[in-house]
Amino acid sequence: IRGEKDRYLAQLFQALRIEVNDELGAIKQLLIAAERFLAPGGRLSVISFHSLEDRLIKKAMKATIEVSEAHQKIYGAGKEVYRSITRKPITASDEELKRNPRARSAKLRIAEKR
């Protein structure tokens, strides 16, 4: 154990919880279902609490629809699935953090389906 023992143990417990509960798998399923079921113009809002979740969400919101080679030659790369509503994730304000310190890691991302 290097550094703070309590912090190390908290990270270890978090890693075990993520794996045992298949939290990343659940997020992937949610993002696939949202892409399939959201109507054009529908908005997807997701709050993440750590960087692994946030990375999955960010990549999904920047994903493109795969298109044929002929389409790519004429129009370029595939069409984006979502249009980002928030350029950067929304985080808790200083006032919110004073009332709720656990909100420090929360990030809200919003995108609209094209």
ChimeraX commands (.cxc) that place a marker at each C-alpha (Angstrom):
marker #1 position 0.00,0.00,0.00 radius 0.5
marker #1 position 1.44,3.33,-1.09 radius 0.5
marker #1 position 0.16,6.67,0.08 radius 0.5
marker #1 position -2.95,6.95,2.21 radius 0.5
marker #1 position -4.17,3.57,3.41 radius 0.5
marker #1 position -7.83,4.65,3.58 radius 0.5
marker #1 position -7.79,6.05,0.04 radius 0.5
marker #1 position -6.15,2.90,-1.31 radius 0.5
marker #1 position -8.73,0.69,0.40 radius 0.5
marker #1 position -11.57,2.87,-0.91 radius 0.5
marker #1 position -10.26,2.53,-4.47 radius 0.5
marker #1 position -9.84,-1.21,-4.04 radius 0.5
marker #1 position -13.42,-1.57,-2.76 radius 0.5
marker #1 position -14.69,0.59,-5.64 radius 0.5
marker #1 position -12.89,-1.59,-8.21 radius 0.5
marker #1 position -14.35,-4.75,-6.67 radius 0.5
marker #1 position -17.85,-3.24,-6.58 radius 0.5
marker #1 position -17.64,-2.15,-10.23 radius 0.5
marker #1 position -16.56,-5.62,-11.33 radius 0.5
marker #1 position -18.95,-7.65,-9.14 radius 0.5
marker #1 position -21.98,-5.54,-10.08 radius 0.5
marker #1 position -20.91,-5.30,-13.75 radius 0.5
marker #1 position -21.53,-1.56,-13.58 radius 0.5
marker #1 position -19.69,-0.80,-16.83 radius 0.5
marker #1 position -21.66,-3.53,-18.62 radius 0.5
marker #1 position -24.91,-1.99,-17.38 radius 0.5
marker #1 position -23.87,1.43,-18.70 radius 0.5
marker #1 position -23.01,-0.08,-22.09 radius 0.5
marker #1 position -26.44,-1.74,-22.24 radius 0.5
marker #1 position -28.11,1.56,-21.32 radius 0.5
marker #1 position -26.24,3.46,-24.03 radius 0.5
marker #1 position -27.08,0.86,-26.70 radius 0.5
marker #1 position -30.75,0.88,-25.70 radius 0.5
marker #1 position -30.87,4.69,-25.64 radius 0.5
marker #1 position -29.46,4.89,-29.16 radius 0.5
marker #1 position -32.03,2.38,-30.36 radius 0.5
marker #1 position -35.11,3.73,-28.60 radius 0.5
marker #1 position -34.60,7.50,-28.53 radius 0.5
marker #1 position -36.50,9.31,-31.26 radius 0.5
marker #1 position -34.68,11.97,-33.28 radius 0.5
marker #1 position -34.61,15.09,-31.09 radius 0.5
marker #1 position -34.81,12.99,-27.92 radius 0.5
marker #1 position -32.30,13.89,-25.22 radius 0.5
marker #1 position -30.03,11.58,-23.29 radius 0.5
marker #1 position -28.83,12.80,-19.87 radius 0.5
marker #1 position -26.38,10.66,-17.92 radius 0.5
marker #1 position -24.62,11.31,-14.60 radius 0.5
marker #1 position -21.30,9.53,-14.08 radius 0.5
marker #1 position -19.43,9.19,-10.81 radius 0.5
marker #1 position -15.96,8.05,-11.93 radius 0.5
marker #1 position -13.72,8.30,-14.96 radius 0.5
marker #1 position -14.40,4.81,-16.34 radius 0.5
marker #1 position -18.12,5.56,-16.57 radius 0.5
marker #1 position -17.51,9.05,-17.92 radius 0.5
marker #1 position -15.22,7.77,-20.69 radius 0.5
marker #1 position -17.87,5.27,-21.90 radius 0.5
marker #1 position -20.56,7.94,-21.92 radius 0.5
marker #1 position -18.35,10.49,-23.67 radius 0.5
marker #1 position -17.38,8.01,-26.40 radius 0.5
marker #1 position -21.00,6.94,-26.93 radius 0.5
marker #1 position -22.10,10.55,-27.33 radius 0.5
marker #1 position -19.37,11.12,-29.94 radius 0.5
marker #1 position -20.09,7.90,-31.84 radius 0.5
marker #1 position -20.96,7.87,-35.52 radius 0.5
marker #1 position -23.25,5.67,-37.56 radius 0.5
marker #1 position -21.25,3.44,-39.85 radius 0.5
marker #1 position -22.06,3.99,-43.52 radius 0.5
marker #1 position -21.11,2.28,-46.77 radius 0.5
marker #1 position -17.86,2.98,-48.63 radius 0.5
marker #1 position -19.75,4.72,-51.44 radius 0.5
marker #1 position -21.45,7.05,-48.94 radius 0.5
marker #1 position -18.09,7.83,-47.31 radius 0.5
marker #1 position -16.55,8.74,-50.68 radius 0.5
marker #1 position -19.33,11.20,-51.46 radius 0.5
marker #1 position -20.21,12.62,-48.03 radius 0.5
marker #1 position -17.19,11.80,-45.87 radius 0.5
marker #1 position -17.20,9.83,-42.61 radius 0.5
marker #1 position -20.33,8.47,-40.96 radius 0.5
marker #1 position -23.11,10.55,-39.47 radius 0.5
marker #1 position -22.98,11.44,-35.76 radius 0.5
marker #1 position -25.62,9.76,-33.64 radius 0.5
marker #1 position -25.86,12.57,-31.06 radius 0.5
marker #1 position -25.38,16.33,-30.96 radius 0.5
marker #1 position -23.79,17.42,-27.70 radius 0.5
marker #1 position -25.89,19.85,-25.65 radius 0.5
marker #1 position -23.18,20.37,-23.05 radius 0.5
marker #1 position -19.74,21.05,-24.49 radius 0.5
marker #1 position -18.14,20.02,-21.20 radius 0.5
marker #1 position -19.74,18.00,-18.41 radius 0.5
marker #1 position -21.78,19.88,-15.83 radius 0.5
marker #1 position -20.35,19.53,-12.33 radius 0.5
marker #1 position -21.55,20.57,-8.88 radius 0.5
marker #1 position -21.19,24.21,-7.86 radius 0.5
marker #1 position -19.14,25.28,-4.84 radius 0.5
marker #1 position -22.38,25.86,-2.93 radius 0.5
marker #1 position -23.62,22.34,-3.74 radius 0.5
marker #1 position -20.27,20.86,-2.69 radius 0.5
marker #1 position -20.52,22.57,0.71 radius 0.5
marker #1 position -23.95,21.01,1.25 radius 0.5
marker #1 position -23.08,17.66,-0.36 radius 0.5
marker #1 position -19.35,16.80,-0.56 radius 0.5
marker #1 position -20.14,13.47,-2.21 radius 0.5
marker #1 position -21.21,15.37,-5.35 radius 0.5
marker #1 position -17.58,16.29,-6.12 radius 0.5
marker #1 position -17.12,13.45,-8.60 radius 0.5
marker #1 position -20.52,13.69,-10.36 radius 0.5
marker #1 position -20.53,14.77,-14.01 radius 0.5
marker #1 position -23.65,15.35,-16.09 radius 0.5
marker #1 position -23.50,15.00,-19.88 radius 0.5
marker #1 position -26.45,15.77,-22.16 radius 0.5
marker #1 position -26.81,14.97,-25.85 radius 0.5
marker #1 position -29.63,15.08,-28.39 radius 0.5
marker #1 position -30.22,12.30,-30.90 radius 0.5
marker #1 position -29.95,13.47,-34.51 radius 0.5
marker link #1:1,2 radius 0.2
marker link #1:2,3 radius 0.2
marker link #1:3,4 radius 0.2
marker link #1:4,5 radius 0.2
marker link #1:5,6 radius 0.2
marker link #1:6,7 radius 0.2
marker link #1:7,8 radius 0.2
marker link #1:8,9 radius 0.2
marker link #1:9,10 radius 0.2
marker link #1:10,11 radius 0.2
marker link #1:11,12 radius 0.2
marker link #1:12,13 radius 0.2
marker link #1:13,14 radius 0.2
marker link #1:14,15 radius 0.2
marker link #1:15,16 radius 0.2
marker link #1:16,17 radius 0.2
marker link #1:17,18 radius 0.2
marker link #1:18,19 radius 0.2
marker link #1:19,20 radius 0.2
marker link #1:20,21 radius 0.2
marker link #1:21,22 radius 0.2
marker link #1:22,23 radius 0.2
marker link #1:23,24 radius 0.2
marker link #1:24,25 radius 0.2
marker link #1:25,26 radius 0.2
marker link #1:26,27 radius 0.2
marker link #1:27,28 radius 0.2
marker link #1:28,29 radius 0.2
marker link #1:29,30 radius 0.2
marker link #1:30,31 radius 0.2
marker link #1:31,32 radius 0.2
marker link #1:32,33 radius 0.2
marker link #1:33,34 radius 0.2
marker link #1:34,35 radius 0.2
marker link #1:35,36 radius 0.2
marker link #1:36,37 radius 0.2
marker link #1:37,38 radius 0.2
marker link #1:38,39 radius 0.2
marker link #1:39,40 radius 0.2
marker link #1:40,41 radius 0.2
marker link #1:41,42 radius 0.2
marker link #1:42,43 radius 0.2
marker link #1:43,44 radius 0.2
marker link #1:44,45 radius 0.2
marker link #1:45,46 radius 0.2
marker link #1:46,47 radius 0.2
marker link #1:47,48 radius 0.2
marker link #1:48,49 radius 0.2
marker link #1:49,50 radius 0.2
marker link #1:50,51 radius 0.2
marker link #1:51,52 radius 0.2
marker link #1:52,53 radius 0.2
marker link #1:53,54 radius 0.2
marker link #1:54,55 radius 0.2
marker link #1:55,56 radius 0.2
marker link #1:56,57 radius 0.2
marker link #1:57,58 radius 0.2
marker link #1:58,59 radius 0.2
marker link #1:59,60 radius 0.2
marker link #1:60,61 radius 0.2
marker link #1:61,62 radius 0.2
marker link #1:62,63 radius 0.2
marker link #1:63,64 radius 0.2
marker link #1:64,65 radius 0.2
marker link #1:65,66 radius 0.2
marker link #1:66,67 radius 0.2
marker link #1:67,68 radius 0.2
marker link #1:68,69 radius 0.2
marker link #1:69,70 radius 0.2
marker link #1:70,71 radius 0.2
marker link #1:71,72 radius 0.2
marker link #1:72,73 radius 0.2
marker link #1:73,74 radius 0.2
marker link #1:74,75 radius 0.2
marker link #1:75,76 radius 0.2
marker link #1:76,77 radius 0.2
marker link #1:77,78 radius 0.2
marker link #1:78,79 radius 0.2
marker link #1:79,80 radius 0.2
marker link #1:80,81 radius 0.2
marker link #1:81,82 radius 0.2
marker link #1:82,83 radius 0.2
marker link #1:83,84 radius 0.2
marker link #1:84,85 radius 0.2
marker link #1:85,86 radius 0.2
marker link #1:86,87 radius 0.2
marker link #1:87,88 radius 0.2
marker link #1:88,89 radius 0.2
marker link #1:89,90 radius 0.2
marker link #1:90,91 radius 0.2
marker link #1:91,92 radius 0.2
marker link #1:92,93 radius 0.2
marker link #1:93,94 radius 0.2
marker link #1:94,95 radius 0.2
marker link #1:95,96 radius 0.2
marker link #1:96,97 radius 0.2
marker link #1:97,98 radius 0.2
marker link #1:98,99 radius 0.2
marker link #1:99,100 radius 0.2
marker link #1:100,101 radius 0.2
marker link #1:101,102 radius 0.2
marker link #1:102,103 radius 0.2
marker link #1:103,104 radius 0.2
marker link #1:104,105 radius 0.2
marker link #1:105,106 radius 0.2
marker link #1:106,107 radius 0.2
marker link #1:107,108 radius 0.2
marker link #1:108,109 radius 0.2
marker link #1:109,110 radius 0.2
marker link #1:110,111 radius 0.2
marker link #1:111,112 radius 0.2
marker link #1:112,113 radius 0.2
marker link #1:113,114 radius 0.2
view
